[in-house]
């Protein structure tokens, strides 16, 4: 189905209005007049784009301001922005290919950070024997902050089974957790136990909860500097400077929208937590329905959800998404349509 106008809490299809519980605009900022006003002001100042290399002699101050803020927000030494989250993930992986001896991946890892020759962390529910036996190596483990078909982060207890003689580059894609989970929406990476042999690298889209086009990589200065020296990075334009300024100036909007979102999550969780067909968590705005026909059932009740076959799964992906702008009435209609 194709929409002629971007959806908010409702969408119009064939001139009929449907409730909209899809997409990734978790904080629902894209249609807020006060957020759009920040966009208009930033575009007036910075233009719609800036087509110049980040390494050119003439630089825009907003990049340093924005990246300094992001590093502080994500609790890392430094950060660098790019034009998309997928590009951020690809830069991180390509840079690691010259640093590490082996890659391992957690289940359902997004293709943006999935190396070609990576091995699974788990083999028949047990930690990979090779991973447990490896010593004095540099390895990378890649995972999503919130993986596909999941409603909370994976446990990382398995890291205790890896010999401490190894240096572990832990790449965490925060695209679906940033802005929602953690302290003030700064994701799940800062909740990982700090250890001398573990280097945490964060990659993320800024186009989901935060509502702006762009991506970020955050980590220690040595790693980020390698990315900045990459010929591809030198040759490509950065993310929109206007959107980076919007991100900086929208922090109070993000905070107030997060409070609204948490209230919506709390209401729906209480109403659906006992439904055996539902996979839901009390902290996350996404839940799943096990009936592969639920998308059609809800469609017949004038409600749209996400339903497709995900890149890393053979199972149909029925994803129901809340955002901060959904009203109590809309949430009640959704709950009643699912329970009845």
Secondary structure in CASP SS format (residue, H / E / C, confidence):
PFRMAT SS
TARGET T0000
AUTHOR 0000-0000-0000
METHOD secondary structure of the structure
MODEL  1
X C 1.00
X C 1.00
X C 1.00
X C 1.00
X C 1.00
X C 1.00
X C 1.00
X C 1.00
X C 1.00
X E 1.00
X E 1.00
X E 1.00
X E 1.00
X C 1.00
X C 1.00
X E 1.00
X E 1.00
X E 1.00
X E 1.00
X E 1.00
X E 1.00
X C 1.00
X C 1.00
X C 1.00
X C 1.00
X C 1.00
X C 1.00
X C 1.00
X C 1.00
X C 1.00
X C 1.00
X C 1.00
X H 1.00
X H 1.00
X H 1.00
X H 1.00
X H 1.00
X H 1.00
X H 1.00
X H 1.00
X H 1.00
X H 1.00
X H 1.00
X H 1.00
X H 1.00
X H 1.00
X C 1.00
X C 1.00
X C 1.00
X C 1.00
X C 1.00
X C 1.00
X E 1.00
X C 1.00
X C 1.00
X C 1.00
X C 1.00
X C 1.00
X C 1.00
X C 1.00
X H 1.00
X H 1.00
X H 1.00
X H 1.00
X H 1.00
X H 1.00
X H 1.00
X H 1.00
X H 1.00
X H 1.00
X H 1.00
X H 1.00
X H 1.00
X H 1.00
X C 1.00
X C 1.00
X C 1.00
X E 1.00
X E 1.00
X E 1.00
X E 1.00
X E 1.00
X C 1.00
X C 1.00
X H 1.00
X H 1.00
X H 1.00
X H 1.00
X H 1.00
X H 1.00
X H 1.00
X H 1.00
X H 1.00
X H 1.00
X H 1.00
X H 1.00
X H 1.00
X C 1.00
X C 1.00
X C 1.00
X C 1.00
X E 1.00
X E 1.00
X E 1.00
X E 1.00
X C 1.00
X C 1.00
X C 1.00
X C 1.00
X C 1.00
X H 1.00
X H 1.00
X H 1.00
X C 1.00
X C 1.00
X C 1.00
X C 1.00
X C 1.00
X E 1.00
X E 1.00
X C 1.00
X E 1.00
X E 1.00
X C 1.00
X C 1.00
X E 1.00
X E 1.00
X C 1.00
X H 1.00
X H 1.00
X H 1.00
X H 1.00
X H 1.00
X C 1.00
X C 1.00
X C 1.00
X C 1.00
X E 1.00
X E 1.00
X E 1.00
X E 1.00
X E 1.00
X E 1.00
X E 1.00
X C 1.00
X C 1.00
X C 1.00
X C 1.00
X C 1.00
X C 1.00
X C 1.00
X C 1.00
X C 1.00
X C 1.00
X C 1.00
X C 1.00
X H 1.00
X H 1.00
X H 1.00
X H 1.00
X H 1.00
X C 1.00
X C 1.00
X C 1.00
X C 1.00
X C 1.00
X E 1.00
X E 1.00
X E 1.00
X E 1.00
X E 1.00
X E 1.00
X E 1.00
X C 1.00
X C 1.00
X C 1.00
X C 1.00
X C 1.00
X C 1.00
X C 1.00
X C 1.00
X C 1.00
X H 1.00
X H 1.00
X H 1.00
X C 1.00
X C 1.00
X C 1.00
X H 1.00
X H 1.00
X H 1.00
X C 1.00
X C 1.00
X C 1.00
X C 1.00
X C 1.00
X C 1.00
X E 1.00
X E 1.00
X E 1.00
X E 1.00
X E 1.00
X E 1.00
X E 1.00
X E 1.00
X C 1.00
X C 1.00
X C 1.00
X C 1.00
X C 1.00
X C 1.00
X C 1.00
X C 1.00
X C 1.00
X E 1.00
X E 1.00
X E 1.00
X E 1.00
X E 1.00
X C 1.00
X H 1.00
X H 1.00
X H 1.00
X H 1.00
X H 1.00
X H 1.00
X H 1.00
X H 1.00
X C 1.00
X C 1.00
X H 1.00
X H 1.00
X H 1.00
X H 1.00
X H 1.00
X C 1.00
X E 1.00
X C 1.00
X C 1.00
X C 1.00
X H 1.00
X H 1.00
X H 1.00
X H 1.00
X H 1.00
X H 1.00
X H 1.00
X H 1.00
X H 1.00
X C 1.00
X H 1.00
X H 1.00
X H 1.00
X H 1.00
X H 1.00
X H 1.00
X H 1.00
X H 1.00
X H 1.00
X H 1.00
X H 1.00
X H 1.00
X H 1.00
X H 1.00
X H 1.00
X H 1.00
X H 1.00
X H 1.00
X H 1.00
X H 1.00
X H 1.00
X H 1.00
X C 1.00
X C 1.00
X C 1.00
X C 1.00
X C 1.00
X E 1.00
X E 1.00
X C 1.00
X C 1.00
X C 1.00
X C 1.00
X C 1.00
X C 1.00
X E 1.00
X E 1.00
X E 1.00
X E 1.00
X C 1.00
X C 1.00
X C 1.00
X C 1.00
X H 1.00
X H 1.00
X H 1.00
X H 1.00
X H 1.00
X H 1.00
X C 1.00
X C 1.00
X C 1.00
X E 1.00
X E 1.00
X E 1.00
X E 1.00
X E 1.00
X E 1.00
X E 1.00
X C 1.00
X C 1.00
X C 1.00
X C 1.00
X C 1.00
X C 1.00
X E 1.00
X E 1.00
X E 1.00
X E 1.00
X E 1.00
X E 1.00
X C 1.00
X C 1.00
X C 1.00
X C 1.00
X C 1.00
X C 1.00
X H 1.00
X H 1.00
X H 1.00
X H 1.00
X H 1.00
X H 1.00
X H 1.00
X H 1.00
X H 1.00
X H 1.00
X H 1.00
X H 1.00
X C 1.00
END
